[in-house]
């Protein structure tokens, strides 16, 4: 799937994350772990912010100035309704440029939708977009070799990919950062892994 196709899919299903019944605690414990590594709480970026605004809310509560971006106009419309004073960007992380370094970057359940051939470049971009001591948290598929699949989500086709854990670790190191934590966090039958990365 192309990024525009992924955006169109999320436009159609954005409401599933933006209602009272959604588990807003999803990913929060992992973010709290990542935030424990942070020394400066200046600027933060939420990549693929989605419609609920839950990660933006957490970062605001922690004292960050927050920016966020998403491919889906409907996701952004809903996120802006929750946080009208936050700067949102309608953008593709593959082409969006980071002009100033961030103290914290979250890419939770988002960059695994990036086409496989562009994923390590995106991880490199996010690592290099960190300030000194800055922290990145991102999730990926828990695979050891490059893999991509188009499945379904709420009845809609949705693409996921991962270059594999070894390639991601090499990318992090080549960008001058350290992997501070790596965890399979969703049980033995779910290949969901997340990384906490820090720039020295």
N, C-alpha and C positions, 0 to 999 in steps of 0.2 A: 504493500500500500504506500502511496505517496503521502507526504505530510498533509496535503490538502484533503485527501480522502480520510485521513485520521481525524482531522478537524471536523469534517462533515459528520463523521460517526459520533464524535463527542457532542456536537450540536444537538443530535437527536436524542442522546441519553443523559444530558447534563443534569436533568432533574433528579436522577437516582442518587446523587451525592448531596443534593440540596433540599433535604427535608428532615423533619424532626426524627424520623426513624433511623437515619443513617448513623452508624457508629463513628462518632467524631473522635473517638480515642484511637482510631486506627493510625498507627505510625507515631503516636505521641511519645510513647516510652522510648522509642529509638531516637527521636529528636532530643529528648531530655538527656540521653546518654551522650549524644553529639555535642550538645550545648555545654556539657560539663568540661569540655576541652577548650572552650572559648575564653579568651582573656579580655578582648575588647568587644563591646556591644554597641557598635556604631551602625553600619549599614548591613542589610541582609537582602537576599534575593531568593524568591520562590519560583523555581522553573517548573512550568506545567502546574500552575496553582490550582486549577480545577474550579469547581463552582461553589464549594462549601466555605472556602476561606479559612479552614481550621488551622492550617500551618501559618498563614498570615496572622491570624489571631494570636497564636502562641508566640510568634516572634515580636509582635507589638507588645504583648504582656511582658516579655523579657527585656524590653527597652530598646529594641532595634528600630531604626528607620527602614522601612520595608518597601521594596519594589517587587513586582511580580509579573510574570508573563505566561501566556498560553496561546496555543494555536487556534483554539475554538472561540469564535465570537460569543456563542451562547454561554460557555463557561465563564468568560470574562464579564459578560453582562450580569450574571448572577453574583460573581465574586465582588464586583463593584458595588452592588446593592448592599452587601454585608460591610464593605469597607470603602465608603465613598471618598475618603481622604488619602487613600494609598495610590501610588503611581502604578498603573497597570500598562503593560505593553502587549499589543496584539502582534505576536512575532513568532518566528521559527528559530529555535535555539541554534540550529545549524548555521544560520546566516546572521543572527543578531550579534552585535558586537558589545562586549563589556568595556565600557569607557573608563570606569573607575573601579578599583578593587573593592571587594566586599569582605566583611569580617565573617559572614556566615552565608553559605549557599545551600539551599535544599533543592534536590531534584528527586522527589519521592514518587515512585511509580509513574514516571513521566518519560525520561529519556530512553527507556526501553522500547518506546514507539518510534524512535529515530531509525531510519533505514540502516541496516547492519553496517554497510560500508562507511557510514559517517559517525558511528558511535564512539570510537576511540578519539576521533578529532573533537567531538563534543566534550568528552571527559577531560581531555587535555585543555580545552578552552576554559572549562569550569575550574580546574586546578590552577591554571595560570591567572584566573580572575580573582583569586583569593589574596587578601592582604597578608602581610607578615603575621604569622600566628593564626590566620584565618582557617575556618573549618568548613568542609563540604560533606554533606550526607547525600548519598544517592542509592537507589535500589536497582537491582538488575535480576536477570534470570540466573539461577544457580547452576550454571553449566560450565564445563571445562574446555569446550571447543565451540567455535562459532556456530550459532543456531538461530533460526528464525521460523516463526509460525504465524499463520493467520487463523485465529479462532473466532469465537463469538462472545459477545458481552451484551447482556440484555437483548439478545436476538439480533445484534448488529455485528458485522465483520470487524475485527480489530486485530491489528498486527503487533507482534512483540518480537524482539530480537535481543541477542547478547553476543558480544565477541568472545565471551568466556572469561572466567575468573583470572587465569594466568595473563591474558592480554590486558585486562583492566589493571592488574597490579603493575605490569610493565609500564603502562601508560601513566599511571600515577607517579611511579618512580622517575620516569623520563621527564615529567613535568616539574620535578624538583620537590615533590611532596612525599609525605609518609602516610601509609595506611595505619591508622591507629586502632581500628576495630573492623572486623569482618564477621558477619554472623548469618547463618541460615536461621531465620526467625519465625518461620511459619509452619514448623513441624516437619517430620521426616518425609512426608509425601508431597510437599509443596516446595518447588525449587525457587523460592524467593530469598534473595540474599541482599544484604545492605552493607555498604562501606561507609566508614567515617575516615575522612582524609584531612590532613592538616599540613599547611605550608609552614616550614620552620621560621 
